[in-house]
Amino acid sequence: MKANLPKLALFLACFTLSSLSLADEITLLATMGGKGVFQINGQKKTLQVGQQQSGFKVVSIARDSAVVEAANGRQRRLGLGEGYVAATETKTDGDGSLVLTPGQGGHYFADISINGQTQRGVIDTGATHLSMSSKVADSLKIEYKSGKPMLSQTANGTVKAWLTQLPQIRIGTVTLYNVDVGVRESVDNAPILIGMSLLNRFQMKREQDLMILSKKTY
């Protein structure tokens, strides 16, 4: 490790990602903003959030830690000197967890995938349902108008809305089935609110600034 890396949060986090033919040795050397400096099989690489390299993906970068995702979809927070061995078996829909780091304003965000389309969502424990505007629902190809008509209270007053059920959605790397979703009549592009109709499928806990969602088993 070079000693002349100014203003970087320097730390080591070594782990092995196994595959059928080889194991990649990865070391996280430093972080700077939304990027991490990795040493991968002896070669230094700078990766930003969302980039993939040698069977793992960078999910988030914090000042003194990083969250990575292995090829099987499992996520793990790596701290100073922490080692990690990621198995390569396929992750089933009945298992899974997400590790979320706070974004702008201290909010927690996750990707929501519906009908092959993906939108950003924000965790909102005060919301009853997974909810979104009709414009966002249209982009996700949701047939919401066949759902139950209802009214929704917004900052601009009461608007028409619908309550429907999605047969399958994906939050991050975890698949869920038969999730209630509320759609309000609006053309805004506000993020999806990830409310309790989805969050009640998980055990939620906080570790320092992290939110960890572990899928419940029934």
Protein Blocks (a to p, Z undefined) as FASTA:
>chain_A
ZZklghiacdddddddddfkbccddddfbdehjaccddeehiacdddehiaeehiacfbd
cfkbccdddfkopacdddehiacdddfbdcdfkbccddddddehhiacddddeehiacdd
dddfkbmbdcddfklmmmnopafklmccdddddfkbccdddddddfbdcehjaccehiad
dddddfbfbdcdddfklmmmpccddehjbccdddddZZ
